[in-house]
């Protein structure tokens, strides 16, 4: 396997909850750090729903491998940010048998 070109600078973010001062909380995102990645389109997935169909193009985001539990290792439920573009992470797996790279499946969503 040839080494992927990790030329995209992404910020890895995790969800956070902060007290709102009135007994509740406010959800937000906090940056864990910068990760260099390669982003490639996956295959189109179409889901049929009663009133409308939805087409989603998954993205294959390749990053350097990191040990399980390391803050630099992406996890489902986290997201990547590239400026105003946001990529929620659906799954993470080894990209190669040596563990040098991780393959993250994500979708692009509009940033709020």
Secondary structure, 3 states (H helix, E strand, C coil): CCCCCCCEEEEEEEEEEEECCCCCEEEEEEEEEEEEEEEEEEEEEEEECCCCEEEEEEEEEEEECCCCCCCCCCCCCCEEEECCEEEEEEEEEECCCCCCEEEEEEEEEECC
